[in-house]
């Protein structure tokens, strides 16, 4: 490969360029939204993992493991950094976390 083709080889398809932060959103608001979304996903992932660890029913254990893995994949994908994904997470996950914590407490008893 010669130096003339070097730039062409590195990127075959053009990337979609997004403004940072998204238009109409303050930088601190955007960073806070992303931080909250990430921490909520991590918390849900760990709670499902705890539930799977304590579960004796194989079907329920598999369900909890699958949910934990799904959230781990979501974290790795970085899709939670997208405002359209982060907003529903921040809106819905606090209630989910509360319910999962209650289940974990119930399984410890």
Backbone atoms as SQL, in Angstrom:
CREATE TABLE atoms (id INTEGER PRIMARY KEY, chain TEXT, resi INTEGER, resn TEXT, atom TEXT, x REAL, y REAL, z REAL);
INSERT INTO atoms VALUES
  (1, 'A', 1, 'UNK', 'N', 0.857, -1.167, 0.000),
  (2, 'A', 1, 'UNK', 'CA', 0.000, 0.000, 0.000),
  (3, 'A', 1, 'UNK', 'C', 0.901, 1.227, 0.000),
  (4, 'A', 2, 'UNK', 'N', 0.683, 2.145, -0.938),
  (5, 'A', 2, 'UNK', 'CA', 1.503, 3.348, -0.975),
  (6, 'A', 2, 'UNK', 'C', 0.854, 4.461, -0.165),
  (7, 'A', 3, 'UNK', 'N', 1.601, 5.536, 0.064),
  (8, 'A', 3, 'UNK', 'CA', 1.118, 6.617, 0.930),
  (9, 'A', 3, 'UNK', 'C', -0.074, 7.364, 0.335),
  (10, 'A', 4, 'UNK', 'N', -0.256, 7.309, -0.979),
  (11, 'A', 4, 'UNK', 'CA', -1.386, 7.992, -1.604),
  (12, 'A', 4, 'UNK', 'C', -2.717, 7.339, -1.251),
  (13, 'A', 5, 'UNK', 'N', -2.738, 6.024, -1.087),
  (14, 'A', 5, 'UNK', 'CA', -3.972, 5.295, -0.798),
  (15, 'A', 5, 'UNK', 'C', -4.221, 5.110, 0.692),
  (16, 'A', 6, 'UNK', 'N', -3.314, 5.536, 1.523),
  (17, 'A', 6, 'UNK', 'CA', -3.407, 5.297, 2.951),
  (18, 'A', 6, 'UNK', 'C', -4.717, 5.825, 3.553),
  (19, 'A', 7, 'UNK', 'N', -5.102, 7.048, 3.232),
  (20, 'A', 7, 'UNK', 'CA', -6.338, 7.632, 3.752),
  (21, 'A', 7, 'UNK', 'C', -7.573, 6.902, 3.272),
  (22, 'A', 8, 'UNK', 'N', -7.566, 6.452, 2.033),
  (23, 'A', 8, 'UNK', 'CA', -8.701, 5.725, 1.479),
  (24, 'A', 8, 'UNK', 'C', -8.903, 4.389, 2.164),
  (25, 'A', 9, 'UNK', 'N', -7.840, 3.692, 2.464),
  (26, 'A', 9, 'UNK', 'CA', -7.916, 2.368, 3.054),
  (27, 'A', 9, 'UNK', 'C', -8.468, 2.402, 4.477),
  (28, 'A', 10, 'UNK', 'N', -8.185, 3.469, 5.213),
  (29, 'A', 10, 'UNK', 'CA', -8.566, 3.486, 6.616),
  (30, 'A', 10, 'UNK', 'C', -10.075, 3.598, 6.824),
  (31, 'A', 11, 'UNK', 'N', -10.797, 4.205, 5.904),
  (32, 'A', 11, 'UNK', 'CA', -12.236, 4.392, 6.110),
  (33, 'A', 11, 'UNK', 'C', -12.974, 4.159, 4.801),
  (34, 'A', 12, 'UNK', 'N', -13.657, 3.016, 4.739),
  (35, 'A', 12, 'UNK', 'CA', -14.378, 2.662, 3.522),
  (36, 'A', 12, 'UNK', 'C', -15.757, 3.319, 3.466),
  (37, 'A', 13, 'UNK', 'N', -16.441, 3.408, 4.620),
  (38, 'A', 13, 'UNK', 'CA', -17.774, 3.990, 4.647),
  (39, 'A', 13, 'UNK', 'C', -17.743, 5.266, 5.477),
  (40, 'A', 14, 'UNK', 'N', -18.406, 6.300, 5.036),
  (41, 'A', 14, 'UNK', 'CA', -18.402, 7.549, 5.803),
  (42, 'A', 14, 'UNK', 'C', -19.178, 7.385, 7.107),
  (43, 'A', 15, 'UNK', 'N', -18.677, 7.999, 8.158),
  (44, 'A', 15, 'UNK', 'CA', -19.328, 7.942, 9.463),
  (45, 'A', 15, 'UNK', 'C', -20.341, 9.073, 9.585),
  (46, 'A', 16, 'UNK', 'N', -21.425, 8.806, 10.283),
  (47, 'A', 16, 'UNK', 'CA', -22.432, 9.823, 10.558),
  (48, 'A', 16, 'UNK', 'C', -21.861, 10.771, 11.617),
  (49, 'A', 17, 'UNK', 'N', -21.838, 12.046, 11.340),
  (50, 'A', 17, 'UNK', 'CA', -21.285, 13.025, 12.261),
  (51, 'A', 17, 'UNK', 'C', -22.415, 13.601, 13.099),
  (52, 'A', 18, 'UNK', 'N', -22.246, 13.539, 14.416),
  (53, 'A', 18, 'UNK', 'CA', -23.248, 14.089, 15.321),
  (54, 'A', 18, 'UNK', 'C', -22.639, 15.253, 16.086),
  (55, 'A', 19, 'UNK', 'N', -23.416, 16.280, 16.339),
  (56, 'A', 19, 'UNK', 'CA', -22.891, 17.380, 17.149),
  (57, 'A', 19, 'UNK', 'C', -22.673, 16.911, 18.583),
  (58, 'A', 20, 'UNK', 'N', -21.674, 17.452, 19.225),
  (59, 'A', 20, 'UNK', 'CA', -21.397, 17.099, 20.618),
  (60, 'A', 20, 'UNK', 'C', -21.429, 18.353, 21.447),
  (61, 'A', 21, 'UNK', 'N', -22.242, 18.504, 22.404),
  (62, 'A', 21, 'UNK', 'CA', -23.424, 17.683, 22.693),
  (63, 'A', 21, 'UNK', 'C', -24.495, 17.906, 21.631),
  (64, 'A', 22, 'UNK', 'N', -25.522, 17.072, 21.644),
  (65, 'A', 22, 'UNK', 'CA', -26.586, 17.235, 20.646),
  (66, 'A', 22, 'UNK', 'C', -27.174, 18.641, 20.701),
  (67, 'A', 23, 'UNK', 'N', -27.642, 19.096, 19.559),
  (68, 'A', 23, 'UNK', 'CA', -28.226, 20.437, 19.480),
  (69, 'A', 23, 'UNK', 'C', -29.343, 20.602, 20.502),
  (70, 'A', 24, 'UNK', 'N', -29.347, 21.749, 21.146),
  (71, 'A', 24, 'UNK', 'CA', -30.394, 22.061, 22.119),
  (72, 'A', 24, 'UNK', 'C', -30.125, 21.504, 23.500),
  (73, 'A', 25, 'UNK', 'N', -28.962, 20.887, 23.704),
  (74, 'A', 25, 'UNK', 'CA', -28.650, 20.307, 25.003),
  (75, 'A', 25, 'UNK', 'C', -27.332, 20.877, 25.508),
  (76, 'A', 26, 'UNK', 'N', -27.341, 21.296, 26.713),
  (77, 'A', 26, 'UNK', 'CA', -26.158, 21.835, 27.370),
  (78, 'A', 26, 'UNK', 'C', -25.159, 20.689, 27.619),
  (79, 'A', 27, 'UNK', 'N', -23.878, 20.970, 27.560),
  (80, 'A', 27, 'UNK', 'CA', -22.842, 19.953, 27.723),
  (81, 'A', 27, 'UNK', 'C', -22.951, 19.242, 29.064),
  (82, 'A', 28, 'UNK', 'N', -23.144, 19.985, 30.140),
  (83, 'A', 28, 'UNK', 'CA', -23.244, 19.365, 31.461),
  (84, 'A', 28, 'UNK', 'C', -24.483, 18.472, 31.569),
  (85, 'A', 29, 'UNK', 'N', -25.575, 18.916, 30.981),
  (86, 'A', 29, 'UNK', 'CA', -26.801, 18.111, 30.973),
  (87, 'A', 29, 'UNK', 'C', -26.561, 16.796, 30.225),
  (88, 'A', 30, 'UNK', 'N', -25.877, 16.888, 29.093),
  (89, 'A', 30, 'UNK', 'CA', -25.564, 15.712, 28.279),
  (90, 'A', 30, 'UNK', 'C', -24.658, 14.745, 29.046),
  (91, 'A', 31, 'UNK', 'N', -23.605, 15.267, 29.667),
  (92, 'A', 31, 'UNK', 'CA', -22.671, 14.417, 30.418),
  (93, 'A', 31, 'UNK', 'C', -23.355, 13.774, 31.614),
  (94, 'A', 32, 'UNK', 'N', -24.205, 14.532, 32.292),
  (95, 'A', 32, 'UNK', 'CA', -24.931, 13.991, 33.439),
  (96, 'A', 32, 'UNK', 'C', -25.899, 12.890, 33.004),
  (97, 'A', 33, 'UNK', 'N', -26.587, 13.103, 31.901),
  (98, 'A', 33, 'UNK', 'CA', -27.504, 12.098, 31.364),
  (99, 'A', 33, 'UNK', 'C', -26.749, 10.804, 31.060),
  (100, 'A', 34, 'UNK', 'N', -25.595, 10.928, 30.397),
  (101, 'A', 34, 'UNK', 'CA', -24.809, 9.745, 30.063),
  (102, 'A', 34, 'UNK', 'C', -24.280, 9.038, 31.305),
  (103, 'A', 35, 'UNK', 'N', -23.821, 9.806, 32.274),
  (104, 'A', 35, 'UNK', 'CA', -23.310, 9.218, 33.507),
  (105, 'A', 35, 'UNK', 'C', -24.412, 8.467, 34.245),
  (106, 'A', 36, 'UNK', 'N', -25.595, 9.078, 34.328),
  (107, 'A', 36, 'UNK', 'CA', -26.725, 8.419, 34.986),
  (108, 'A', 36, 'UNK', 'C', -27.116, 7.143, 34.251),
  (109, 'A', 37, 'UNK', 'N', -27.216, 7.211, 32.925),
  (110, 'A', 37, 'UNK', 'CA', -27.606, 6.031, 32.141),
  (111, 'A', 37, 'UNK', 'C', -26.611, 4.898, 32.352),
  (112, 'A', 38, 'UNK', 'N', -25.330, 5.214, 32.296),
  (113, 'A', 38, 'UNK', 'CA', -24.300, 4.180, 32.477),
  (114, 'A', 38, 'UNK', 'C', -24.392, 3.557, 33.871),
  (115, 'A', 39, 'UNK', 'N', -24.521, 4.380, 34.894),
  (116, 'A', 39, 'UNK', 'CA', -24.571, 3.839, 36.253),
  (117, 'A', 39, 'UNK', 'C', -25.834, 3.004, 36.481),
  (118, 'A', 40, 'UNK', 'N', -26.955, 3.405, 35.890),
  (119, 'A', 40, 'UNK', 'CA', -28.188, 2.624, 36.025),
  (120, 'A', 40, 'UNK', 'C', -28.054, 1.265, 35.336),
  (121, 'A', 41, 'UNK', 'N', -27.468, 1.254, 34.164),
  (122, 'A', 41, 'UNK', 'CA', -27.278, -0.017, 33.442),
  (123, 'A', 41, 'UNK', 'C', -26.369, -0.941, 34.242),
  (124, 'A', 42, 'UNK', 'N', -25.276, -0.387, 34.784),
  (125, 'A', 42, 'UNK', 'CA', -24.363, -1.201, 35.594),
  (126, 'A', 42, 'UNK', 'C', -25.072, -1.781, 36.814),
  (127, 'A', 43, 'UNK', 'N', -25.861, -0.938, 37.481),
  (128, 'A', 43, 'UNK', 'CA', -26.574, -1.389, 38.678),
  (129, 'A', 43, 'UNK', 'C', -27.554, -2.508, 38.339),
  (130, 'A', 44, 'UNK', 'N', -28.312, -2.351, 37.270),
  (131, 'A', 44, 'UNK', 'CA', -29.271, -3.383, 36.862),
  (132, 'A', 44, 'UNK', 'C', -28.539, -4.670, 36.487),
  (133, 'A', 45, 'UNK', 'N', -27.422, -4.546, 35.790),
  (134, 'A', 45, 'UNK', 'CA', -26.637, -5.716, 35.404),
  (135, 'A', 45, 'UNK', 'C', -26.192, -6.497, 36.657),
  (136, 'A', 46, 'UNK', 'N', -25.679, -5.776, 37.657),
  (137, 'A', 46, 'UNK', 'CA', -25.224, -6.437, 38.882),
  (138, 'A', 46, 'UNK', 'C', -26.378, -7.018, 39.689),
  (139, 'A', 47, 'UNK', 'N', -27.498, -6.327, 39.724),
  (140, 'A', 47, 'UNK', 'CA', -28.648, -6.856, 40.456),
  (141, 'A', 47, 'UNK', 'C', -29.167, -8.145, 39.823),
  (142, 'A', 48, 'UNK', 'N', -29.257, -8.176, 38.497),
  (143, 'A', 48, 'UNK', 'CA', -29.670, -9.415, 37.828),
  (144, 'A', 48, 'UNK', 'C', -28.659, -10.529, 38.088),
  (145, 'A', 49, 'UNK', 'N', -27.407, -10.190, 38.103),
  (146, 'A', 49, 'UNK', 'CA', -26.358, -11.185, 38.382),
  (147, 'A', 49, 'UNK', 'C', -26.514, -11.744, 39.799),
  (148, 'A', 50, 'UNK', 'N', -26.785, -10.869, 40.765),
  (149, 'A', 50, 'UNK', 'CA', -27.015, -11.320, 42.141),
  (150, 'A', 50, 'UNK', 'C', -28.237, -12.225, 42.237),
  (151, 'A', 51, 'UNK', 'N', -29.289, -11.846, 41.545),
  (152, 'A', 51, 'UNK', 'CA', -30.496, -12.669, 41.551),
  (153, 'A', 51, 'UNK', 'C', -30.218, -14.045, 40.940),
  (154, 'A', 52, 'UNK', 'N', -29.465, -14.071, 39.850),
  (155, 'A', 52, 'UNK', 'CA', -29.124, -15.342, 39.201),
  (156, 'A', 52, 'UNK', 'C', -28.292, -16.215, 40.128),
  (157, 'A', 53, 'UNK', 'N', -27.374, -15.608, 40.843),
  (158, 'A', 53, 'UNK', 'CA', -26.501, -16.351, 41.750),
  (159, 'A', 53, 'UNK', 'C', -27.301, -17.035, 42.860),
  (160, 'A', 54, 'UNK', 'N', -28.297, -16.331, 43.386),
  (161, 'A', 54, 'UNK', 'CA', -29.090, -16.865, 44.501),
  (162, 'A', 54, 'UNK', 'C', -30.252, -17.755, 44.056),
  (163, 'A', 55, 'UNK', 'N', -30.600, -17.727, 42.781),
  (164, 'A', 55, 'UNK', 'CA', -31.771, -18.457, 42.275),
  (165, 'A', 55, 'UNK', 'C', -31.498, -19.953, 42.175),
  (166, 'A', 56, 'UNK', 'N', -32.486, -20.738, 42.595),
  (167, 'A', 56, 'UNK', 'CA', -32.369, -22.193, 42.504),
  (168, 'A', 56, 'UNK', 'C', -33.116, -22.767, 41.311),
  (169, 'A', 57, 'UNK', 'N', -34.173, -22.090, 40.876),
  (170, 'A', 57, 'UNK', 'CA', -34.945, -22.531, 39.721),
  (171, 'A', 57, 'UNK', 'C', -34.116, -22.287, 38.451),
  (172, 'A', 58, 'UNK', 'N', -33.787, -23.355, 37.696),
  (173, 'A', 58, 'UNK', 'CA', -32.929, -23.201, 36.513),
  (174, 'A', 58, 'UNK', 'C', -33.480, -22.243, 35.458),
  (175, 'A', 59, 'UNK', 'N', -34.787, -22.269, 35.237),
  (176, 'A', 59, 'UNK', 'CA', -35.383, -21.371, 34.237),
  (177, 'A', 59, 'UNK', 'C', -35.256, -19.913, 34.662),
  (178, 'A', 60, 'UNK', 'N', -35.554, -19.649, 35.921),
  (179, 'A', 60, 'UNK', 'CA', -35.462, -18.283, 36.437),
  (180, 'A', 60, 'UNK', 'C', -33.999, -17.821, 36.465),
  (181, 'A', 61, 'UNK', 'N', -33.110, -18.730, 36.836),
  (182, 'A', 61, 'UNK', 'CA', -31.673, -18.421, 36.865),
  (183, 'A', 61, 'UNK', 'C', -31.193, -18.028, 35.464),
  (184, 'A', 62, 'UNK', 'N', -31.619, -18.782, 34.459),
  (185, 'A', 62, 'UNK', 'CA', -31.233, -18.484, 33.085),
  (186, 'A', 62, 'UNK', 'C', -31.788, -17.121, 32.651),
  (187, 'A', 63, 'UNK', 'N', -33.021, -16.835, 33.042),
  (188, 'A', 63, 'UNK', 'CA', -33.636, -15.545, 32.705),
  (189, 'A', 63, 'UNK', 'C', -32.825, -14.392, 33.308),
  (190, 'A', 64, 'UNK', 'N', -32.440, -14.516, 34.572),
  (191, 'A', 64, 'UNK', 'CA', -31.651, -13.473, 35.229),
  (192, 'A', 64, 'UNK', 'C', -30.271, -13.342, 34.593),
  (193, 'A', 65, 'UNK', 'N', -29.653, -14.475, 34.267),
  (194, 'A', 65, 'UNK', 'CA', -28.341, -14.444, 33.600),
  (195, 'A', 65, 'UNK', 'C', -28.435, -13.750, 32.242),
  (196, 'A', 66, 'UNK', 'N', -29.490, -14.074, 31.497),
  (197, 'A', 66, 'UNK', 'CA', -29.684, -13.451, 30.183),
  (198, 'A', 66, 'UNK', 'C', -29.862, -11.937, 30.301),
  (199, 'A', 67, 'UNK', 'N', -30.623, -11.506, 31.292),
  (200, 'A', 67, 'UNK', 'CA', -30.820, -10.064, 31.504),
  (201, 'A', 67, 'UNK', 'C', -29.506, -9.389, 31.902),
  (202, 'A', 68, 'UNK', 'N', -28.743, -10.039, 32.761),
  (203, 'A', 68, 'UNK', 'CA', -27.447, -9.487, 33.158),
  (204, 'A', 68, 'UNK', 'C', -26.529, -9.363, 31.940),
  (205, 'A', 69, 'UNK', 'N', -26.493, -10.398, 31.122),
  (206, 'A', 69, 'UNK', 'CA', -25.664, -10.377, 29.914),
  (207, 'A', 69, 'UNK', 'C', -26.142, -9.332, 28.915),
  (208, 'A', 70, 'UNK', 'N', -27.447, -9.169, 28.797),
  (209, 'A', 70, 'UNK', 'CA', -28.000, -8.159, 27.877),
  (210, 'A', 70, 'UNK', 'C', -27.552, -6.757, 28.293),
  (211, 'A', 71, 'UNK', 'N', -27.560, -6.502, 29.594),
  (212, 'A', 71, 'UNK', 'CA', -27.127, -5.192, 30.077),
  (213, 'A', 71, 'UNK', 'C', -25.615, -5.016, 29.946),
  (214, 'A', 72, 'UNK', 'N', -24.863, -6.092, 30.107),
  (215, 'A', 72, 'UNK', 'CA', -23.414, -6.024, 29.879),
  (216, 'A', 72, 'UNK', 'C', -23.128, -5.689, 28.418),
  (217, 'A', 73, 'UNK', 'N', -23.878, -6.300, 27.518),
  (218, 'A', 73, 'UNK', 'CA', -23.720, -6.005, 26.082),
  (219, 'A', 73, 'UNK', 'C', -24.097, -4.555, 25.770),
  (220, 'A', 74, 'UNK', 'N', -25.140, -4.052, 26.417),
  (221, 'A', 74, 'UNK', 'CA', -25.547, -2.664, 26.219),
  (222, 'A', 74, 'UNK', 'C', -24.430, -1.715, 26.678),
  (223, 'A', 75, 'UNK', 'N', -23.810, -2.038, 27.802),
  (224, 'A', 75, 'UNK', 'CA', -22.697, -1.211, 28.273),
  (225, 'A', 75, 'UNK', 'C', -21.552, -1.209, 27.267),
  (226, 'A', 76, 'UNK', 'N', -21.207, -2.382, 26.765),
  (227, 'A', 76, 'UNK', 'CA', -20.101, -2.505, 25.810),
  (228, 'A', 76, 'UNK', 'C', -20.405, -1.806, 24.491),
  (229, 'A', 77, 'UNK', 'N', -21.661, -1.812, 24.094),
  (230, 'A', 77, 'UNK', 'CA', -22.040, -1.238, 22.805),
  (231, 'A', 77, 'UNK', 'C', -21.937, 0.285, 22.794),
  (232, 'A', 78, 'UNK', 'N', -21.973, 0.895, 23.970),
  (233, 'A', 78, 'UNK', 'CA', -21.920, 2.353, 24.121),
  (234, 'A', 78, 'UNK', 'C', -23.174, 3.042, 23.567),
  (235, 'A', 79, 'UNK', 'N', -24.227, 2.294, 23.260),
  (236, 'A', 79, 'UNK', 'CA', -25.463, 2.895, 22.755),
  (237, 'A', 79, 'UNK', 'C', -26.114, 3.800, 23.790),
  (238, 'A', 80, 'UNK', 'N', -25.828, 3.560, 25.073),
  (239, 'A', 80, 'UNK', 'CA', -26.400, 4.376, 26.142),
  (240, 'A', 80, 'UNK', 'C', -25.904, 5.825, 26.072),
  (241, 'A', 81, 'UNK', 'N', -24.869, 6.071, 25.290),
  (242, 'A', 81, 'UNK', 'CA', -24.369, 7.439, 25.135),
  (243, 'A', 81, 'UNK', 'C', -25.243, 8.251, 24.182),
  (244, 'A', 82, 'UNK', 'N', -26.088, 7.580, 23.433),
  (245, 'A', 82, 'UNK', 'CA', -27.000, 8.243, 22.510),
  (246, 'A', 82, 'UNK', 'C', -28.178, 8.792, 23.317),
  (247, 'A', 83, 'UNK', 'N', -28.498, 10.047, 23.137),
  (248, 'A', 83, 'UNK', 'CA', -29.548, 10.701, 23.924),
  (249, 'A', 83, 'UNK', 'C', -30.875, 9.951, 23.835),
  (250, 'A', 84, 'UNK', 'N', -31.221, 9.462, 22.635),
  (251, 'A', 84, 'UNK', 'CA', -32.498, 8.759, 22.463),
  (252, 'A', 84, 'UNK', 'C', -32.540, 7.453, 23.247),
  (253, 'A', 85, 'UNK', 'N', -31.401, 6.865, 23.548),
  (254, 'A', 85, 'UNK', 'CA', -31.342, 5.645, 24.351),
  (255, 'A', 85, 'UNK', 'C', -31.222, 5.999, 25.828),
  (256, 'A', 86, 'UNK', 'N', -30.423, 7.004, 26.145),
  (257, 'A', 86, 'UNK', 'CA', -30.161, 7.373, 27.540),
  (258, 'A', 86, 'UNK', 'C', -31.397, 7.913, 28.256),
  (259, 'A', 87, 'UNK', 'N', -32.187, 8.735, 27.580),
  (260, 'A', 87, 'UNK', 'CA', -33.358, 9.345, 28.230),
  (261, 'A', 87, 'UNK', 'C', -34.346, 8.310, 28.778),
  (262, 'A', 88, 'UNK', 'N', -34.744, 7.294, 27.987),
  (263, 'A', 88, 'UNK', 'CA', -35.665, 6.300, 28.554),
  (264, 'A', 88, 'UNK', 'C', -35.030, 5.483, 29.684),
  (265, 'A', 89, 'UNK', 'N', -33.727, 5.241, 29.590),
  (266, 'A', 89, 'UNK', 'CA', -33.042, 4.504, 30.661),
  (267, 'A', 89, 'UNK', 'C', -33.127, 5.299, 31.956),
  (268, 'A', 90, 'UNK', 'N', -32.802, 6.577, 31.891),
  (269, 'A', 90, 'UNK', 'CA', -32.824, 7.428, 33.079),
  (270, 'A', 90, 'UNK', 'C', -34.248, 7.566, 33.625),
  (271, 'A', 91, 'UNK', 'N', -35.236, 7.508, 32.757),
  (272, 'A', 91, 'UNK', 'CA', -36.631, 7.624, 33.201),
  (273, 'A', 91, 'UNK', 'C', -37.160, 6.334, 33.810),
  (274, 'A', 92, 'UNK', 'N', -36.777, 5.181, 33.261),
  (275, 'A', 92, 'UNK', 'CA', -37.384, 3.906, 33.656),
  (276, 'A', 92, 'UNK', 'C', -36.569, 3.093, 34.658),
  (277, 'A', 93, 'UNK', 'N', -35.260, 3.223, 34.647),
  (278, 'A', 93, 'UNK', 'CA', -34.429, 2.330, 35.451),
  (279, 'A', 93, 'UNK', 'C', -34.487, 2.550, 36.958),
  (280, 'A', 94, 'UNK', 'N', -34.697, 3.762, 37.471),
  (281, 'A', 94, 'UNK', 'CA', -34.786, 3.872, 38.934),
  (282, 'A', 94, 'UNK', 'C', -35.871, 2.968, 39.523),
  (283, 'A', 95, 'UNK', 'N', -37.023, 2.889, 38.864),
  (284, 'A', 95, 'UNK', 'CA', -38.085, 2.008, 39.343),
  (285, 'A', 95, 'UNK', 'C', -37.680, 0.540, 39.204),
  (286, 'A', 96, 'UNK', 'N', -37.040, 0.191, 38.091),
  (287, 'A', 96, 'UNK', 'CA', -36.560, -1.171, 37.896),
  (288, 'A', 96, 'UNK', 'C', -35.532, -1.536, 38.965),
  (289, 'A', 97, 'UNK', 'N', -34.628, -0.621, 39.260),
  (290, 'A', 97, 'UNK', 'CA', -33.608, -0.864, 40.287),
  (291, 'A', 97, 'UNK', 'C', -34.262, -1.090, 41.641),
  (292, 'A', 98, 'UNK', 'N', -35.255, -0.290, 41.968),
  (293, 'A', 98, 'UNK', 'CA', -35.971, -0.457, 43.241),
  (294, 'A', 98, 'UNK', 'C', -36.602, -1.840, 43.334),
  (295, 'A', 99, 'UNK', 'N', -37.279, -2.262, 42.258),
  (296, 'A', 99, 'UNK', 'CA', -37.932, -3.580, 42.260),
  (297, 'A', 99, 'UNK', 'C', -36.910, -4.711, 42.353),
  (298, 'A', 100, 'UNK', 'N', -35.802, -4.575, 41.631),
  (299, 'A', 100, 'UNK', 'CA', -34.769, -5.614, 41.675),
  (300, 'A', 100, 'UNK', 'C', -34.116, -5.690, 43.057),
  (301, 'A', 101, 'UNK', 'N', -33.905, -4.543, 43.686),
  (302, 'A', 101, 'UNK', 'CA', -33.333, -4.545, 45.042),
  (303, 'A', 101, 'UNK', 'C', -34.263, -5.246, 46.016),
  (304, 'A', 102, 'UNK', 'N', -35.556, -5.030, 45.852),
  (305, 'A', 102, 'UNK', 'CA', -36.532, -5.718, 46.712),
  (306, 'A', 102, 'UNK', 'C', -36.447, -7.225, 46.497),
  (307, 'A', 103, 'UNK', 'N', -36.307, -7.652, 45.246),
  (308, 'A', 103, 'UNK', 'CA', -36.182, -9.088, 44.955),
  (309, 'A', 103, 'UNK', 'C', -34.912, -9.649, 45.559),
  (310, 'A', 104, 'UNK', 'N', -33.800, -8.913, 45.455),
  (311, 'A', 104, 'UNK', 'CA', -32.538, -9.377, 46.025),
  (312, 'A', 104, 'UNK', 'C', -32.659, -9.514, 47.536),
  (313, 'A', 105, 'UNK', 'N', -33.283, -8.526, 48.181),
  (314, 'A', 105, 'UNK', 'CA', -33.497, -8.608, 49.633),
  (315, 'A', 105, 'UNK', 'C', -34.366, -9.807, 49.978),
  (316, 'A', 106, 'UNK', 'N', -35.393, -10.051, 49.184),
  (317, 'A', 106, 'UNK', 'CA', -36.281, -11.182, 49.405),
  (318, 'A', 106, 'UNK', 'C', -35.581, -12.516, 49.222),
  (319, 'A', 107, 'UNK', 'N', -34.637, -12.593, 48.302),
  (320, 'A', 107, 'UNK', 'CA', -33.923, -13.856, 48.068),
  (321, 'A', 107, 'UNK', 'C', -32.864, -14.087, 49.128),
  (322, 'A', 108, 'UNK', 'N', -32.405, -13.015, 49.799),
  (323, 'A', 108, 'UNK', 'CA', -31.416, -13.162, 50.863),
  (324, 'A', 108, 'UNK', 'C', -32.058, -13.638, 52.169),
  (325, 'A', 109, 'UNK', 'N', -33.356, -13.388, 52.312),
  (326, 'A', 109, 'UNK', 'CA', -34.046, -13.731, 53.553),
  (327, 'A', 109, 'UNK', 'C', -34.307, -15.202, 53.677);
